[in-house]
C-alpha cells in the first residue's frame, strides 16, 4: 500500500510540474492550404523588427530565442490571382525569402508578379535586397511605390542599385488612383498619417471578383486620418488593421509618443458602435514583440476575441 501511495504521489508531482511549465501559446500558424480561388493570404503578422526582437530581455522574447517553433514573421500579405496564375506581394519584409516561396508555390514561379510597398520603414521594404545581384539577381520585378518612396529607392544606395541593374522596375502610384491588375482585381493606394521620414505612407484597398479588403498595417492614430475608419470598414469584407500595441503599458523603455499607433484598446472604443458582423471583418495585424495578444492564452487575446474581432494568423486565407 505504501508503494502505491508513493507511485501516485510521484505521478501527481510530475503532472503538476508539466502543467506549470507549459509554454505560452503564440498565435498559431494555420497549415499551409492549397489555394485554388482568388484570395488573400496572411504571410506575416509581426511589427518591423520581428519576434523575438533583437536585444529584448523581457519574458515576451526570452523563451522564443530558444524555440524556433514560436518565431513569427514580419507583416506581409499575399494576393493570389487564381484565374491568371499570378501572385502579388504586399510589403517586402525582412522575411521576404520565406514569404515569397510560400506565395509563389501556388503558381510554380520563383518571384511574385508585383510587389506593393506601403512606406520606408524597415519591416516594409528591406526585403527588396534579396532581389539584388548578391542574391537572386532578379530581372525587372515590378515594384509599386508612391512618388517619395520611388525617389527614395532610386536615389539612396544600396536600393538605387536595384534600379540601375534592372533588378526591379519601379511603378509609380498616385493617391486614390486605381491600378487594374486583371479583369477582376484592382488595387488602390490611399495616404494615411504616419512617421514619414523617407517616404509617404499608404494603405490599400484590394478588390477581387467578389469581395474587397482594406490593408492598413501602419497608421499613427485613427482620428488623425482624414477618412472615417468606421465608415471605411463598412464598405469592405475584410479589414487588416494596425494593432502594434495592445496599450501603452507594455512600452516602458521608450517614449510612446515617438512611435504612435492605434492601441488595440483604443480601437475597441473606436469600433464599439459596429455590429457583430462588421466587427468580424476586422483582422488585427502588425503586433509588436511586447504585444500580449501574440500569446493566444493571454487575457488580452481572449478579450479581442470576446469583443468580436479577429487576430491575424500566418497562412490564413481570405477568398476575394
N, C-alpha and C positions, 0 to 999 in steps of 0.2 A: 504493500500500500504506500509506504514511504517513497519507494522508487517511482510509483505512478504519479505522486504529488510533485516530485522533483521534475518529472518529464513535462507535466502541464505547466509548471512554473517557468521552466526554460522556454517552452513554446510561446507562452504569453509574452515573455520578455523580448523574444526575437520578433514577434509580430508587432509589438509596441514600438520597438526600435525602428523597424522597417517603415511603419506608417509615419513616424515622427520625422523621418529623414527623406520623405518623398520630395522630389524637386517641384518647384513651381511650374505650372503648365503654361508655356508660352502659347500664343495664338498658333494653332497647328496648321501647317500647310496641308491643303487638300491634295489627294492623289492626283497626279497629272492626268487630265482626261484627254480623250481623243475628240477634237473639236471638228465637227462637220458642218456647222452652220456659222454664218457671220456673227462674230461675238467679240466681246472684250474679255481679257483675262488679266487678273492681277499677278504681276511678276515680282513685286516687292512692296513692302508697307512701311519701311523704317525711314526716319529722318536722315539727312545727307551723310552723317558721319558713321552710320551703321550701328549694328547691335551684335556683339558688345562694342562699346565705343572706346577708342584709344585713350589711355590714361585714367580710365574710370576704375576707382577702387570701391565703389559702392556695391551694395548687395545685389543691385539690379544686374550687374555685369560680372561679378566675381566668379560665379559658377559657370557662366556661359563661355568664358575663355577656355575652360577645360572640357567643354561638352559641345562638340560641333553640331550635334543634332538640334540644339536650341539657337544656333546662329540664324539671324534673319537678314534679308537683303533689302537694299535701299529702294525707295518707292519708284515704281515703274508700272506702266500699263501697256498691254499688247492689244492690237486690233487685228483680227483675222478676217480677211475678205474671202470667204469660202467660195463664192461664185467665180472669182477671178484668180484664185490661187495666189493671192498677195497677202503680205503681212506688213504692219506698221508698228513702230515702237514710239511710245510717248515717254520721253526722258532717256538720256544716255547716262545712266547712273554708273558709279564705280563698279557695280556688279554686272555690267552690260554683257560680259562674256557669257555667263551662265544664262542670263535673261534672254539674250539673243538666240541662244541654242534652244531654249525652251519654246520660244516663239516660232522659230523657223522650222522646227521639226514637223510643223503642220503642213508645210509645202515643200519640204526637202531642199530648201535653199539655205545658204550659209549666212545670208545677210537680209535684213528687212528691206522692203521696197521703199521705205522712207522713215525718217526719224523726226519727230516733232519735239522741239525744246520749249520749255517754259521760261527759263531765265538762267543767269550766270552764277548760280551758287553751286558749290562743289558736287552735290548729290544729283545734279540735274543735267550736267553736260560733260563732265570729265571722262566719261566712258568713251567719248569720241577718240581718245588716244589710241584705243585698240584698232582703229581703222587705219592708223599711220604705218609708215614703212618699217618701223621696229616690230610691228605685229602683223596684221592681216595684209597691209598694203592694198587696201580696197580701191576700187575704181568707181568714182563718180556716184557715191551713195547720196541720194537726195536728203538734205538736212533742212528742215523748215524752221526759220528763225525770224523774229521781228527785226526791224531796222537796226536798233542799237546792238542787239545780240549778233546780228550779221557783221556789223562793223567791228565788234569786239573779237570775233573769231577770225576775221580777215586781217586784222592789224596787230594782233597780240600773239607773240610766239609762246609756246610751240604750236598753237592751234592754227596759225596762219599757214604753216607748212602743209597741213591737211588740205588747204585750199589750193596752194600753189602746185602741189604734187597731184592734184585732182583725185585725192582720196575721197573727198566729199564735194558735192555741188550744193552751194547754199541757195535755198529757195526763199526769197523774201516774202514775208506775210504782212498783211495790213490788219489793223484792228477792226474787228467786226466784219471782215471780208471772208466770205465762204470759199473753201477750197474743195473742189469736187474730185474725189479720188476714183470714183467709179459711178456707174449709173445710180446706185442706191446708197452710196456712202459719201458724206460731206463732213468736213471739219471746219470749225470757225474759231479763231483765236479771239480772246477779249482781254483787255487790260485789267489788272487788279492791283491794288496798292500793296507794295512790298518794299523791302530794302533794296533799292535799285542802284547799287554801286557801279556795276559794269553794264547792265542791260535793263530794259524794261521787264516786267513780269506779266505773263498771261496765264489764263486758264483756257480750257477748250470746251466747246460744245461738239459732241460727236453724234452724228445722225446716221443710223443704219436703215435697213429696209423697213423695219417695223418699230424700232424703239430709239430713244435718244438718251444721251448721258452727259453729265457735267463732270469735268475733271479739274479740280482746284486744289492742288497739293500744297500750295503756299499762298497765304494772304496775311496781311497784318491783323486786321480785325474786320468782322463782317460789316460793322457800322461805318467803316471808312470807305467802303466801296460805293460807287455812285449808282449801283443797282441794288434792288431788294432781294437778298438771297432767298428769302422765303418764297417770293413770287417766282424766282428762277427755278427753284426746286419743283414747284407745282407744274412747270412746263415739261419736265423730263421724266424718264422712267428710272434712272439711276443718278445718284449724285455722290461722286467720290471726293470727300472733303477733308481739308486740313484739320488734323487732330493732334498736332505736335505735342502739346502738353495737356494733361488732364486738368491741372490747376497750377497756379503759381507756386504752390507749396513745394513742389518737387525740385525746383531750382533754387538752391541756397548758396551757390558759389558764383553766380553771375547776376548782373543787373537785368532783370526780366524785361525792363522797358527797352533794352537794346536789341532784344530778339522777340518782338511782338508776334503773336499768333492767336487765333481764337482758342481759348481754353475749351475743353470739352464741356466743362460746367457752364461756360458762357453760351455755348451752342445749345445746351439744354434749354436755357432761358429764351434764346432767340427763336428756337423751333417749337416752343411749348404749345403754340396755337395750332400746329399742324395736326391733322387727324392721324389715326394709326396707319393708314395706307401710305400717306405722304411721308411719315417718319421712316417707314420701312425702306424707302428709296435711298436713304442716307447711309453711305458706307464710309466709316471713318478710316483714314489712312495717314501716313506720314508721322509715325509715332517716334518721339524722342526716346533714347535708351532709358530715360528715367520714368517714362510714362507707365504707370501701374497697369494699364489695360493690356499690355503685352502679355501679362500673366492672366490667362482666362479664369483662373480660380480667385482672382483678386476681387475685393468688394467693388472696386471701381468698374471693372469689366462687367460684372454682373449688373451693376447699375445701368450701364449703357444699354444692355440687352433689355432690362426691365422697363427702361424708358421707351423702348420700341425701335431703337436704332440698331445698326449692324457694325461689326468690327471687321475690317478687310482681312481676308485670309489669302496667303500666297496660293496660286493656281486656281483660285475661284473664278468661275466662268459666268458671264452675263450675256445672254443672247441679245443681239441687236435686230 
